[in-house]
Amino acid sequence: MKLNQVGVNQNVLNIGDTEVLFSYSTPVAYRGPLGCFRTEVNYSVTTSKHIHAWGAHGFPTRPQSWFDSII
C-alpha cells in the first residue's frame, strides 16, 4: 500500500492493482479490478477539477457510500 501526492490536496492510494483518488480526505475516484468509477456527488469545483485532472471525468458514477466502503 502506498499513498502518493499527485497535486495540492490530491492523493492516490495504491493497493496492488487498485488506485483510489482522494480529493482532500474524500475518496472520489477508483481504478482497479472492479472497473473505473467516480463519485456521483459534486462536492466542489476544486474536487471536480481533481477528478478531471486524474482522467476520471468520463468514468461511470457510483454512490459515495460505495467509495467509503472500499476504504
mmCIF file as Biopython writes it, N, C-alpha, C and O atoms, coordinates in Angstrom:
data_model
#
loop_
_atom_site.group_PDB
_atom_site.id
_atom_site.type_symbol
_atom_site.label_atom_id
_atom_site.label_alt_id
_atom_site.label_comp_id
_atom_site.label_asym_id
_atom_site.label_entity_id
_atom_site.label_seq_id
_atom_site.pdbx_PDB_ins_code
_atom_site.Cartn_x
_atom_site.Cartn_y
_atom_site.Cartn_z
_atom_site.occupancy
_atom_site.B_iso_or_equiv
_atom_site.auth_seq_id
_atom_site.auth_asym_id
_atom_site.pdbx_PDB_model_num
ATOM 1   N N  . MET A ? 1  ? 0.851   -1.165 0.000   1.0 0.0 1  A 1 
ATOM 2   C CA . MET A ? 1  ? 0.000   0.000  0.000   1.0 0.0 1  A 1 
ATOM 3   C C  . MET A ? 1  ? 0.894   1.224  0.000   1.0 0.0 1  A 1 
ATOM 4   O O  . MET A ? 1  ? 1.867   1.299  0.751   1.0 0.0 1  A 1 
ATOM 5   N N  . LYS A ? 2  ? 0.551   2.195  -0.862  1.0 0.0 2  A 1 
ATOM 6   C CA . LYS A ? 2  ? 1.357   3.406  -0.960  1.0 0.0 2  A 1 
ATOM 7   C C  . LYS A ? 2  ? 0.447   4.597  -1.239  1.0 0.0 2  A 1 
ATOM 8   O O  . LYS A ? 2  ? -0.466  4.515  -2.061  1.0 0.0 2  A 1 
ATOM 9   N N  . LEU A ? 3  ? 0.705   5.694  -0.551  1.0 0.0 3  A 1 
ATOM 10  C CA . LEU A ? 3  ? -0.041  6.931  -0.754  1.0 0.0 3  A 1 
ATOM 11  C C  . LEU A ? 3  ? 0.869   7.914  -1.484  1.0 0.0 3  A 1 
ATOM 12  O O  . LEU A ? 3  ? 1.960   8.227  -1.006  1.0 0.0 3  A 1 
ATOM 13  N N  . ASN A ? 4  ? 0.423   8.398  -2.636  1.0 0.0 4  A 1 
ATOM 14  C CA . ASN A ? 4  ? 1.198   9.327  -3.444  1.0 0.0 4  A 1 
ATOM 15  C C  . ASN A ? 4  ? 0.462   10.642 -3.579  1.0 0.0 4  A 1 
ATOM 16  O O  . ASN A ? 4  ? -0.715  10.670 -3.939  1.0 0.0 4  A 1 
ATOM 17  N N  . GLN A ? 5  ? 1.151   11.727 -3.292  1.0 0.0 5  A 1 
ATOM 18  C CA . GLN A ? 5  ? 0.565   13.041 -3.529  1.0 0.0 5  A 1 
ATOM 19  C C  . GLN A ? 5  ? 0.735   13.353 -5.008  1.0 0.0 5  A 1 
ATOM 20  O O  . GLN A ? 5  ? 1.851   13.335 -5.527  1.0 0.0 5  A 1 
ATOM 21  N N  . VAL A ? 6  ? -0.390  13.644 -5.696  1.0 0.0 6  A 1 
ATOM 22  C CA . VAL A ? 6  ? -0.340  13.931 -7.128  1.0 0.0 6  A 1 
ATOM 23  C C  . VAL A ? 6  ? -0.646  15.391 -7.430  1.0 0.0 6  A 1 
ATOM 24  O O  . VAL A ? 6  ? -0.593  15.811 -8.585  1.0 0.0 6  A 1 
ATOM 25  N N  . GLY A ? 7  ? -0.962  16.154 -6.413  1.0 0.0 7  A 1 
ATOM 26  C CA . GLY A ? 7  ? -1.252  17.574 -6.562  1.0 0.0 7  A 1 
ATOM 27  C C  . GLY A ? 7  ? -1.626  18.149 -5.215  1.0 0.0 7  A 1 
ATOM 28  O O  . GLY A ? 7  ? -1.657  17.444 -4.206  1.0 0.0 7  A 1 
ATOM 29  N N  . VAL A ? 8  ? -1.908  19.438 -5.211  1.0 0.0 8  A 1 
ATOM 30  C CA . VAL A ? 8  ? -2.324  20.087 -3.974  1.0 0.0 8  A 1 
ATOM 31  C C  . VAL A ? 8  ? -3.671  19.525 -3.562  1.0 0.0 8  A 1 
ATOM 32  O O  . VAL A ? 8  ? -4.637  19.597 -4.321  1.0 0.0 8  A 1 
ATOM 33  N N  . ASN A ? 9  ? -3.740  18.966 -2.364  1.0 0.0 9  A 1 
ATOM 34  C CA . ASN A ? 9  ? -4.953  18.342 -1.825  1.0 0.0 9  A 1 
ATOM 35  C C  . ASN A ? 9  ? -5.462  17.182 -2.668  1.0 0.0 9  A 1 
ATOM 36  O O  . ASN A ? 9  ? -6.657  16.884 -2.665  1.0 0.0 9  A 1 
ATOM 37  N N  . GLN A ? 10 ? -4.550  16.524 -3.394  1.0 0.0 10 A 1 
ATOM 38  C CA . GLN A ? 10 ? -4.882  15.350 -4.202  1.0 0.0 10 A 1 
ATOM 39  C C  . GLN A ? 10 ? -3.890  14.233 -3.881  1.0 0.0 10 A 1 
ATOM 40  O O  . GLN A ? 10 ? -2.677  14.429 -3.943  1.0 0.0 10 A 1 
ATOM 41  N N  . ASN A ? 11 ? -4.416  13.075 -3.541  1.0 0.0 11 A 1 
ATOM 42  C CA . ASN A ? 11 ? -3.586  11.915 -3.249  1.0 0.0 11 A 1 
ATOM 43  C C  . ASN A ? 11 ? -4.180  10.694 -3.919  1.0 0.0 11 A 1 
ATOM 44  O O  . ASN A ? 11 ? -5.393  10.599 -4.103  1.0 0.0 11 A 1 
ATOM 45  N N  . VAL A ? 12 ? -3.306  9.752  -4.285  1.0 0.0 12 A 1 
ATOM 46  C CA . VAL A ? 12 ? -3.750  8.480  -4.840  1.0 0.0 12 A 1 
ATOM 47  C C  . VAL A ? 12 ? -3.225  7.375  -3.935  1.0 0.0 12 A 1 
ATOM 48  O O  . VAL A ? 12 ? -2.027  7.283  -3.669  1.0 0.0 12 A 1 
ATOM 49  N N  . LEU A ? 13 ? -4.144  6.541  -3.470  1.0 0.0 13 A 1 
ATOM 50  C CA . LEU A ? 13 ? -3.798  5.376  -2.676  1.0 0.0 13 A 1 
ATOM 51  C C  . LEU A ? 13 ? -3.671  4.195  -3.625  1.0 0.0 13 A 1 
ATOM 52  O O  . LEU A ? 13 ? -4.627  3.849  -4.318  1.0 0.0 13 A 1 
ATOM 53  N N  . ASN A ? 14 ? -2.494  3.572  -3.660  1.0 0.0 14 A 1 
ATOM 54  C CA . ASN A ? 14 ? -2.236  2.396  -4.496  1.0 0.0 14 A 1 
ATOM 55  C C  . ASN A ? 14 ? -2.186  1.167  -3.607  1.0 0.0 14 A 1 
ATOM 56  O O  . ASN A ? 14 ? -1.403  1.095  -2.659  1.0 0.0 14 A 1 
ATOM 57  N N  . ILE A ? 15 ? -3.029  0.209  -3.927  1.0 0.0 15 A 1 
ATOM 58  C CA . ILE A ? 15 ? -3.042  -1.076 -3.224  1.0 0.0 15 A 1 
ATOM 59  C C  . ILE A ? 15 ? -3.052  -2.146 -4.311  1.0 0.0 15 A 1 
ATOM 60  O O  . ILE A ? 15 ? -4.092  -2.424 -4.908  1.0 0.0 15 A 1 
ATOM 61  N N  . GLY A ? 16 ? -1.896  -2.741 -4.563  1.0 0.0 16 A 1 
ATOM 62  C CA . GLY A ? 16 ? -1.803  -3.708 -5.656  1.0 0.0 16 A 1 
ATOM 63  C C  . GLY A ? 16 ? -2.136  -3.038 -6.977  1.0 0.0 16 A 1 
ATOM 64  O O  . GLY A ? 16 ? -1.517  -2.040 -7.344  1.0 0.0 16 A 1 
ATOM 65  N N  . ASP A ? 17 ? -3.124  -3.592 -7.701  1.0 0.0 17 A 1 
ATOM 66  C CA . ASP A ? 17 ? -3.520  -3.008 -8.979  1.0 0.0 17 A 1 
ATOM 67  C C  . ASP A ? 17 ? -4.730  -2.082 -8.840  1.0 0.0 17 A 1 
ATOM 68  O O  . ASP A ? 17 ? -5.422  -1.806 -9.820  1.0 0.0 17 A 1 
ATOM 69  N N  . THR A ? 18 ? -4.977  -1.612 -7.638  1.0 0.0 18 A 1 
ATOM 70  C CA . THR A ? 18 ? -6.099  -0.701 -7.368  1.0 0.0 18 A 1 
ATOM 71  C C  . THR A ? 18 ? -5.565  0.683  -7.025  1.0 0.0 18 A 1 
ATOM 72  O O  . THR A ? 18 ? -4.596  0.822  -6.279  1.0 0.0 18 A 1 
ATOM 73  N N  . GLU A ? 19 ? -6.214  1.708  -7.583  1.0 0.0 19 A 1 
ATOM 74  C CA . GLU A ? 19 ? -5.887  3.098  -7.284  1.0 0.0 19 A 1 
ATOM 75  C C  . GLU A ? 19 ? -7.159  3.819  -6.863  1.0 0.0 19 A 1 
ATOM 76  O O  . GLU A ? 19 ? -8.203  3.679  -7.499  1.0 0.0 19 A 1 
ATOM 77  N N  . VAL A ? 20 ? -7.061  4.587  -5.791  1.0 0.0 20 A 1 
ATOM 78  C CA . VAL A ? 20 ? -8.186  5.395  -5.326  1.0 0.0 20 A 1 
ATOM 79  C C  . VAL A ? 20 ? -7.716  6.836  -5.220  1.0 0.0 20 A 1 
ATOM 80  O O  . VAL A ? 20 ? -6.735  7.129  -4.536  1.0 0.0 20 A 1 
ATOM 81  N N  . LEU A ? 21 ? -8.420  7.736  -5.903  1.0 0.0 21 A 1 
ATOM 82  C CA . LEU A ? 21 ? -8.104  9.156  -5.852  1.0 0.0 21 A 1 
ATOM 83  C C  . LEU A ? 21 ? -8.839  9.798  -4.694  1.0 0.0 21 A 1 
ATOM 84  O O  . LEU A ? 21 ? -10.045 9.621  -4.520  1.0 0.0 21 A 1 
ATOM 85  N N  . PHE A ? 22 ? -8.077  10.554 -3.899  1.0 0.0 22 A 1 
ATOM 86  C CA . PHE A ? 22 ? -8.658  11.331 -2.806  1.0 0.0 22 A 1 
ATOM 87  C C  . PHE A ? 22 ? -8.551  12.808 -3.154  1.0 0.0 22 A 1 
ATOM 88  O O  . PHE A ? 22 ? -7.497  13.277 -3.583  1.0 0.0 22 A 1 
ATOM 89  N N  . SER A ? 23 ? -9.628  13.527 -2.971  1.0 0.0 23 A 1 
ATOM 90  C CA . SER A ? 23 ? -9.624  14.977 -3.039  1.0 0.0 23 A 1 
ATOM 91  C C  . SER A ? 23 ? -9.808  15.438 -1.604  1.0 0.0 23 A 1 
ATOM 92  O O  . SER A ? 23 ? -10.824 15.152 -0.970  1.0 0.0 23 A 1 
ATOM 93  N N  . TYR A ? 24 ? -8.820  16.150 -1.104  1.0 0.0 24 A 1 
ATOM 94  C CA . TYR A ? 24 ? -8.744  16.456 0.324   1.0 0.0 24 A 1 
ATOM 95  C C  . TYR A ? 24 ? -8.715  15.111 1.049   1.0 0.0 24 A 1 
ATOM 96  O O  . TYR A ? 24 ? -7.782  14.343 0.815   1.0 0.0 24 A 1 
ATOM 97  N N  . SER A ? 25 ? -9.654  14.783 1.894   1.0 0.0 25 A 1 
ATOM 98  C CA . SER A ? 25 ? -9.625  13.489 2.591   1.0 0.0 25 A 1 
ATOM 99  C C  . SER A ? 25 ? -10.750 12.564 2.127   1.0 0.0 25 A 1 
ATOM 100 O O  . SER A ? 25 ? -11.067 11.587 2.806   1.0 0.0 25 A 1 
ATOM 101 N N  . THR A ? 26 ? -11.350 12.862 0.987   1.0 0.0 26 A 1 
ATOM 102 C CA . THR A ? 26 ? -12.506 12.105 0.498   1.0 0.0 26 A 1 
ATOM 103 C C  . THR A ? 26 ? -12.141 11.267 -0.723  1.0 0.0 26 A 1 
ATOM 104 O O  . THR A ? 26 ? -11.598 11.799 -1.691  1.0 0.0 26 A 1 
ATOM 105 N N  . PRO A ? 27 ? -12.430 9.959  -0.696  1.0 0.0 27 A 1 
ATOM 106 C CA . PRO A ? 27 ? -12.197 9.142  -1.892  1.0 0.0 27 A 1 
ATOM 107 C C  . PRO A ? 27 ? -13.249 9.490  -2.949  1.0 0.0 27 A 1 
ATOM 108 O O  . PRO A ? 27 ? -14.448 9.447  -2.676  1.0 0.0 27 A 1 
ATOM 109 N N  . VAL A ? 28 ? -12.788 9.837  -4.161  1.0 0.0 28 A 1 
ATOM 110 C CA . VAL A ? 28 ? -13.723 10.321 -5.178  1.0 0.0 28 A 1 
ATOM 111 C C  . VAL A ? 28 ? -13.639 9.586  -6.511  1.0 0.0 28 A 1 
ATOM 112 O O  . VAL A ? 28 ? -14.517 9.757  -7.356  1.0 0.0 28 A 1 
ATOM 113 N N  . ALA A ? 29 ? -12.600 8.769  -6.722  1.0 0.0 29 A 1 
ATOM 114 C CA . ALA A ? 29 ? -12.489 8.020  -7.975  1.0 0.0 29 A 1 
ATOM 115 C C  . ALA A ? 29 ? -11.703 6.736  -7.729  1.0 0.0 29 A 1 
ATOM 116 O O  . ALA A ? 29 ? -10.912 6.640  -6.791  1.0 0.0 29 A 1 
ATOM 117 N N  . TYR A ? 30 ? -11.943 5.747  -8.600  1.0 0.0 30 A 1 
ATOM 118 C CA . TYR A ? 30 ? -11.380 4.404  -8.420  1.0 0.0 30 A 1 
ATOM 119 C C  . TYR A ? 30 ? -11.000 3.843  -9.778  1.0 0.0 30 A 1 
ATOM 120 O O  . TYR A ? 30 ? -11.735 3.994  -10.754 1.0 0.0 30 A 1 
ATOM 121 N N  . ARG A ? 31 ? -9.837  3.191  -9.833  1.0 0.0 31 A 1 
ATOM 122 C CA . ARG A ? 31 ? -9.414  2.368  -10.973 1.0 0.0 31 A 1 
ATOM 123 C C  . ARG A ? 31 ? -8.920  1.053  -10.403 1.0 0.0 31 A 1 
ATOM 124 O O  . ARG A ? 31 ? -8.072  1.037  -9.511  1.0 0.0 31 A 1 
ATOM 125 N N  . GLY A ? 32 ? -9.442  -0.045 -10.912 1.0 0.0 32 A 1 
ATOM 126 C CA . GLY A ? 32 ? -8.991  -1.330 -10.392 1.0 0.0 32 A 1 
ATOM 127 C C  . GLY A ? 32 ? -9.724  -2.490 -11.021 1.0 0.0 32 A 1 
ATOM 128 O O  . GLY A ? 32 ? -10.374 -2.332 -12.054 1.0 0.0 32 A 1 
ATOM 129 N N  . PRO A ? 33 ? -9.624  -3.665 -10.403 1.0 0.0 33 A 1 
ATOM 130 C CA . PRO A ? 33 ? -10.227 -4.877 -10.958 1.0 0.0 33 A 1 
ATOM 131 C C  . PRO A ? 33 ? -11.746 -4.792 -11.145 1.0 0.0 33 A 1 
ATOM 132 O O  . PRO A ? 33 ? -12.309 -5.494 -11.984 1.0 0.0 33 A 1 
ATOM 133 N N  . LEU A ? 34 ? -12.398 -3.942 -10.372 1.0 0.0 34 A 1 
ATOM 134 C CA . LEU A ? 34 ? -13.854 -3.816 -10.489 1.0 0.0 34 A 1 
ATOM 135 C C  . LEU A ? 34 ? -14.278 -2.868 -11.600 1.0 0.0 34 A 1 
ATOM 136 O O  . LEU A ? 34 ? -15.463 -2.782 -11.925 1.0 0.0 34 A 1 
ATOM 137 N N  . GLY A ? 35 ? -13.309 -2.150 -12.191 1.0 0.0 35 A 1 
ATOM 138 C CA . GLY A ? 35 ? -13.594 -1.184 -13.245 1.0 0.0 35 A 1 
ATOM 139 C C  . GLY A ? 35 ? -13.051 0.186  -12.877 1.0 0.0 35 A 1 
ATOM 140 O O  . GLY A ? 35 ? -12.129 0.309  -12.070 1.0 0.0 35 A 1 
ATOM 141 N N  . CYS A ? 36 ? -13.637 1.210  -13.479 1.0 0.0 36 A 1 
ATOM 142 C CA . CYS A ? 36 ? -13.242 2.596  -13.231 1.0 0.0 36 A 1 
ATOM 143 C C  . CYS A ? 36 ? -14.506 3.384  -12.908 1.0 0.0 36 A 1 
ATOM 144 O O  . CYS A ? 36 ? -15.483 3.342  -13.657 1.0 0.0 36 A 1 
ATOM 145 N N  . PHE A ? 37 ? -14.481 4.101  -11.791 1.0 0.0 37 A 1 
ATOM 146 C CA . PHE A ? 37 ? -15.672 4.814  -11.329 1.0 0.0 37 A 1 
ATOM 147 C C  . PHE A ? 37 ? -15.287 6.139  -10.690 1.0 0.0 37 A 1 
ATOM 148 O O  . PHE A ? 37 ? -14.154 6.325  -10.245 1.0 0.0 37 A 1 
ATOM 149 N N  . ARG A ? 38 ? -16.239 7.048  -10.651 1.0 0.0 38 A 1 
ATOM 150 C CA . ARG A ? 38 ? -16.095 8.299  -9.915  1.0 0.0 38 A 1 
ATOM 151 C C  . ARG A ? 38 ? -17.340 8.485  -9.068  1.0 0.0 38 A 1 
ATOM 152 O O  . ARG A ? 38 ? -18.380 7.882  -9.334  1.0 0.0 38 A 1 
ATOM 153 N N  . THR A ? 39 ? -17.230 9.314  -8.058  1.0 0.0 39 A 1 
ATOM 154 C CA . THR A ? 39 ? -18.367 9.564  -7.186  1.0 0.0 39 A 1 
ATOM 155 C C  . THR A ? 39 ? -19.470 10.309 -7.936  1.0 0.0 39 A 1 
ATOM 156 O O  . THR A ? 39 ? -19.198 11.089 -8.848  1.0 0.0 39 A 1 
ATOM 157 N N  . GLU A ? 40 ? -20.706 10.060 -7.540  1.0 0.0 40 A 1 
ATOM 158 C CA . GLU A ? 40 ? -21.813 10.778 -8.152  1.0 0.0 40 A 1 
ATOM 159 C C  . GLU A ? 40 ? -22.062 12.127 -7.478  1.0 0.0 40 A 1 
ATOM 160 O O  . GLU A ? 40 ? -22.867 12.927 -7.954  1.0 0.0 40 A 1 
ATOM 161 N N  . VAL A ? 41 ? -21.370 12.370 -6.374  1.0 0.0 41 A 1 
ATOM 162 C CA . VAL A ? 41 ? -21.547 13.608 -5.612  1.0 0.0 41 A 1 
ATOM 163 C C  . VAL A ? 41 ? -20.685 14.705 -6.228  1.0 0.0 41 A 1 
ATOM 164 O O  . VAL A ? 41 ? -19.515 14.480 -6.538  1.0 0.0 41 A 1 
ATOM 165 N N  . ASN A ? 42 ? -21.255 15.877 -6.403  1.0 0.0 42 A 1 
ATOM 166 C CA . ASN A ? 42 ? -20.500 17.048 -6.858  1.0 0.0 42 A 1 
ATOM 167 C C  . ASN A ? 42 ? -20.145 17.880 -5.629  1.0 0.0 42 A 1 
ATOM 168 O O  . ASN A ? 42 ? -20.937 18.706 -5.175  1.0 0.0 42 A 1 
ATOM 169 N N  . TYR A ? 43 ? -18.943 17.653 -5.097  1.0 0.0 43 A 1 
ATOM 170 C CA . TYR A ? 43 ? -18.539 18.315 -3.867  1.0 0.0 43 A 1 
ATOM 171 C C  . TYR A ? 43 ? -18.211 19.785 -4.071  1.0 0.0 43 A 1 
ATOM 172 O O  . TYR A ? 43 ? -18.733 20.642 -3.358  1.0 0.0 43 A 1 
ATOM 173 N N  . SER A ? 44 ? -17.363 20.080 -5.024  1.0 0.0 44 A 1 
ATOM 174 C CA . SER A ? 44 ? -16.921 21.458 -5.236  1.0 0.0 44 A 1 
ATOM 175 C C  . SER A ? 44 ? -16.285 21.557 -6.610  1.0 0.0 44 A 1 
ATOM 176 O O  . SER A ? 44 ? -16.020 20.547 -7.263  1.0 0.0 44 A 1 
ATOM 177 N N  . VAL A ? 45 ? -16.045 22.774 -7.035  1.0 0.0 45 A 1 
ATOM 178 C CA . VAL A ? 45 ? -15.347 22.997 -8.301  1.0 0.0 45 A 1 
ATOM 179 C C  . VAL A ? 45 ? -13.943 22.398 -8.227  1.0 0.0 45 A 1 
ATOM 180 O O  . VAL A ? 45 ? -13.466 21.803 -9.193  1.0 0.0 45 A 1 
ATOM 181 N N  . THR A ? 46 ? -13.287 22.556 -7.084  1.0 0.0 46 A 1 
ATOM 182 C CA . THR A ? 46 ? -11.929 22.042 -6.930  1.0 0.0 46 A 1 
ATOM 183 C C  . THR A ? 46 ? -11.899 20.518 -7.025  1.0 0.0 46 A 1 
ATOM 184 O O  . THR A ? 46 ? -11.042 19.964 -7.713  1.0 0.0 46 A 1 
ATOM 185 N N  . THR A ? 47 ? -12.811 19.838 -6.353  1.0 0.0 47 A 1 
ATOM 186 C CA . THR A ? 47 ? -12.856 18.372 -6.421  1.0 0.0 47 A 1 
ATOM 187 C C  . THR A ? 47 ? -13.163 17.920 -7.840  1.0 0.0 47 A 1 
ATOM 188 O O  . THR A ? 47 ? -12.592 16.937 -8.311  1.0 0.0 47 A 1 
ATOM 189 N N  . SER A ? 48 ? -14.051 18.619 -8.522  1.0 0.0 48 A 1 
ATOM 190 C CA . SER A ? 48 ? -14.337 18.295 -9.929  1.0 0.0 48 A 1 
ATOM 191 C C  . SER A ? 48 ? -13.077 18.436 -10.776 1.0 0.0 48 A 1 
ATOM 192 O O  . SER A ? 48 ? -12.845 17.626 -11.674 1.0 0.0 48 A 1 
ATOM 193 N N  . LYS A ? 49 ? -12.264 19.448 -10.505 1.0 0.0 49 A 1 
ATOM 194 C CA . LYS A ? 49 ? -11.001 19.620 -11.223 1.0 0.0 49 A 1 
ATOM 195 C C  . LYS A ? 49 ? -10.042 18.476 -10.929 1.0 0.0 49 A 1 
ATOM 196 O O  . LYS A ? 49 ? -9.339  18.010 -11.826 1.0 0.0 49 A 1 
ATOM 197 N N  . HIS A ? 50 ? -10.008 18.021 -9.682  1.0 0.0 50 A 1 
ATOM 198 C CA . HIS A ? 50 ? -9.147  16.885 -9.325  1.0 0.0 50 A 1 
ATOM 199 C C  . HIS A ? 50 ? -9.563  15.643 -10.106 1.0 0.0 50 A 1 
ATOM 200 O O  . HIS A ? 50 ? -8.717  14.939 -10.657 1.0 0.0 50 A 1 
ATOM 201 N N  . ILE A ? 51 ? -10.862 15.379 -10.152 1.0 0.0 51 A 1 
ATOM 202 C CA . ILE A ? 51 ? -11.384 14.210 -10.881 1.0 0.0 51 A 1 
ATOM 203 C C  . ILE A ? 51 ? -11.042 14.325 -12.365 1.0 0.0 51 A 1 
ATOM 204 O O  . ILE A ? 51 ? -10.614 13.348 -12.979 1.0 0.0 51 A 1 
ATOM 205 N N  . HIS A ? 52 ? -11.225 15.495 -12.935 1.0 0.0 52 A 1 
ATOM 206 C CA . HIS A ? 52 ? -10.931 15.716 -14.347 1.0 0.0 52 A 1 
ATOM 207 C C  . HIS A ? 52 ? -9.447  15.537 -14.634 1.0 0.0 52 A 1 
ATOM 208 O O  . HIS A ? 52 ? -9.078  14.898 -15.619 1.0 0.0 52 A 1 
ATOM 209 N N  . ALA A ? 53 ? -8.594  16.095 -13.784 1.0 0.0 53 A 1 
ATOM 210 C CA . ALA A ? 53 ? -7.148  16.009 -13.985 1.0 0.0 53 A 1 
ATOM 211 C C  . ALA A ? 53 ? -6.664  14.561 -13.919 1.0 0.0 53 A 1 
ATOM 212 O O  . ALA A ? 53 ? -5.690  14.204 -14.581 1.0 0.0 53 A 1 
ATOM 213 N N  . TRP A ? 54 ? -7.329  13.738 -13.136 1.0 0.0 54 A 1 
ATOM 214 C CA . TRP A ? 54 ? -6.944  12.326 -12.993 1.0 0.0 54 A 1 
ATOM 215 C C  . TRP A ? 54 ? -7.477  11.500 -14.168 1.0 0.0 54 A 1 
ATOM 216 O O  . TRP A ? 54 ? -7.156  10.319 -14.297 1.0 0.0 54 A 1 
ATOM 217 N N  . GLY A ? 55 ? -8.285  12.120 -15.014 1.0 0.0 55 A 1 
ATOM 218 C CA . GLY A ? 55 ? -8.834  11.428 -16.177 1.0 0.0 55 A 1 
ATOM 219 C C  . GLY A ? 55 ? -10.106 10.670 -15.894 1.0 0.0 55 A 1 
ATOM 220 O O  . GLY A ? 55 ? -10.527 9.841  -16.701 1.0 0.0 55 A 1 
ATOM 221 N N  . ALA A ? 56 ? -10.727 10.939 -14.760 1.0 0.0 56 A 1 
ATOM 222 C CA . ALA A ? 56 ? -11.906 10.171 -14.345 1.0 0.0 56 A 1 
ATOM 223 C C  . ALA A ? 56 ? -13.230 10.836 -14.700 1.0 0.0 56 A 1 
ATOM 224 O O  . ALA A ? 56 ? -14.289 10.313 -14.354 1.0 0.0 56 A 1 
ATOM 225 N N  . HIS A ? 57 ? -13.193 11.986 -15.387 1.0 0.0 57 A 1 
ATOM 226 C CA . HIS A ? 57 ? -14.433 12.712 -15.668 1.0 0.0 57 A 1 
ATOM 227 C C  . HIS A ? 57 ? -15.406 11.907 -16.524 1.0 0.0 57 A 1 
ATOM 228 O O  . HIS A ? 57 ? -16.611 12.144 -16.444 1.0 0.0 57 A 1 
ATOM 229 N N  . GLY A ? 58 ? -14.939 10.983 -17.326 1.0 0.0 58 A 1 
ATOM 230 C CA . GLY A ? 58 ? -15.808 10.168 -18.166 1.0 0.0 58 A 1 
ATOM 231 C C  . GLY A ? 58 ? -16.181 8.829  -17.555 1.0 0.0 58 A 1 
ATOM 232 O O  . GLY A ? 58 ? -16.912 8.048  -18.166 1.0 0.0 58 A 1 
ATOM 233 N N  . PHE A ? 59 ? -15.689 8.557  -16.359 1.0 0.0 59 A 1 
ATOM 234 C CA . PHE A ? 59 ? -15.993 7.280  -15.711 1.0 0.0 59 A 1 
ATOM 235 C C  . PHE A ? 59 ? -17.463 7.221  -15.307 1.0 0.0 59 A 1 
ATOM 236 O O  . PHE A ? 59 ? -18.060 8.258  -15.019 1.0 0.0 59 A 1 
ATOM 237 N N  . PRO A ? 60 ? -18.055 6.035  -15.281 1.0 0.0 60 A 1 
ATOM 238 C CA . PRO A ? 60 ? -19.403 5.906  -14.715 1.0 0.0 60 A 1 
ATOM 239 C C  . PRO A ? 60 ? -19.378 6.259  -13.230 1.0 0.0 60 A 1 
ATOM 240 O O  . PRO A ? 60 ? -18.334 6.183  -12.582 1.0 0.0 60 A 1 
ATOM 241 N N  . THR A ? 61 ? -20.523 6.641  -12.707 1.0 0.0 61 A 1 
ATOM 242 C CA . THR A ? 61 ? -20.588 7.065  -11.307 1.0 0.0 61 A 1 
ATOM 243 C C  . THR A ? 61 ? -21.042 5.936  -10.397 1.0 0.0 61 A 1 
ATOM 244 O O  . THR A ? 61 ? -21.687 4.977  -10.822 1.0 0.0 61 A 1 
ATOM 245 N N  . ARG A ? 62 ? -20.685 6.085  -9.142  1.0 0.0 62 A 1 
ATOM 246 C CA . ARG A ? 62 ? -21.123 5.211  -8.047  1.0 0.0 62 A 1 
ATOM 247 C C  . ARG A ? 62 ? -21.508 6.124  -6.884  1.0 0.0 62 A 1 
ATOM 248 O O  . ARG A ? 62 ? -21.012 7.247  -6.792  1.0 0.0 62 A 1 
ATOM 249 N N  . PRO A ? 63 ? -22.387 5.654  -5.996  1.0 0.0 63 A 1 
ATOM 250 C CA . PRO A ? 63 ? -22.709 6.452  -4.801  1.0 0.0 63 A 1 
ATOM 251 C C  . PRO A ? 63 ? -21.467 6.636  -3.923  1.0 0.0 63 A 1 
ATOM 252 O O  . PRO A ? 63 ? -20.576 5.787  -3.906  1.0 0.0 63 A 1 
ATOM 253 N N  . GLN A ? 64 ? -21.423 7.743  -3.202  1.0 0.0 64 A 1 
ATOM 254 C CA . GLN A ? 64 ? -20.287 7.991  -2.318  1.0 0.0 64 A 1 
ATOM 255 C C  . GLN A ? 64 ? -20.128 6.872  -1.296  1.0 0.0 64 A 1 
ATOM 256 O O  . GLN A ? 64 ? -19.007 6.559  -0.894  1.0 0.0 64 A 1 
ATOM 257 N N  . SER A ? 65 ? -21.218 6.276  -0.878  1.0 0.0 65 A 1 
ATOM 258 C CA . SER A ? 65 ? -21.153 5.172  0.095   1.0 0.0 65 A 1 
ATOM 259 C C  . SER A ? 65 ? -20.322 4.001  -0.446  1.0 0.0 65 A 1 
ATOM 260 O O  . SER A ? 65 ? -19.688 3.287  0.331   1.0 0.0 65 A 1 
ATOM 261 N N  . TRP A ? 66 ? -20.319 3.798  -1.760  1.0 0.0 66 A 1 
ATOM 262 C CA . TRP A ? 66 ? -19.513 2.737  -2.366  1.0 0.0 66 A 1 
ATOM 263 C C  . TRP A ? 66 ? -18.032 3.013  -2.125  1.0 0.0 66 A 1 
ATOM 264 O O  . TRP A ? 66 ? -17.288 2.114  -1.733  1.0 0.0 66 A 1 
ATOM 265 N N  . PHE A ? 67 ? -17.598 4.258  -2.358  1.0 0.0 67 A 1 
ATOM 266 C CA . PHE A ? 67 ? -16.196 4.641  -2.148  1.0 0.0 67 A 1 
ATOM 267 C C  . PHE A ? 67 ? -15.831 4.527  -0.673  1.0 0.0 67 A 1 
ATOM 268 O O  . PHE A ? 67 ? -14.756 4.037  -0.327  1.0 0.0 67 A 1 
ATOM 269 N N  . ASP A ? 68 ? -16.720 4.976  0.179   1.0 0.0 68 A 1 
ATOM 270 C CA . ASP A ? 68 ? -16.460 4.900  1.619   1.0 0.0 68 A 1 
ATOM 271 C C  . ASP A ? 68 ? -16.309 3.453  2.086   1.0 0.0 68 A 1 
ATOM 272 O O  . ASP A ? 68 ? -15.528 3.168  2.995   1.0 0.0 68 A 1 
ATOM 273 N N  . SER A ? 69 ? -17.051 2.549  1.469   1.0 0.0 69 A 1 
ATOM 274 C CA . SER A ? 69 ? -16.998 1.140  1.889   1.0 0.0 69 A 1 
ATOM 275 C C  . SER A ? 69 ? -15.751 0.413  1.426   1.0 0.0 69 A 1 
ATOM 276 O O  . SER A ? 69 ? -15.364 -0.583 2.035   1.0 0.0 69 A 1 
ATOM 277 N N  . ILE A ? 70 ? -15.109 0.886  0.360   1.0 0.0 70 A 1 
ATOM 278 C CA . ILE A ? 70 ? -13.906 0.191  -0.120  1.0 0.0 70 A 1 
ATOM 279 C C  . ILE A ? 70 ? -12.652 0.627  0.612   1.0 0.0 70 A 1 
ATOM 280 O O  . ILE A ? 70 ? -11.608 -0.012 0.484   1.0 0.0 70 A 1 
ATOM 281 N N  . ILE A ? 71 ? -12.737 1.691  1.370   1.0 0.0 71 A 1 
ATOM 282 C CA . ILE A ? 71 ? -11.552 2.190  2.069   1.0 0.0 71 A 1 
ATOM 283 C C  . ILE A ? 71 ? -11.450 1.591  3.459   1.0 0.0 71 A 1 
ATOM 284 O O  . ILE A ? 71 ? -10.512 1.898  4.196   1.0 0.0 71 A 1 
#
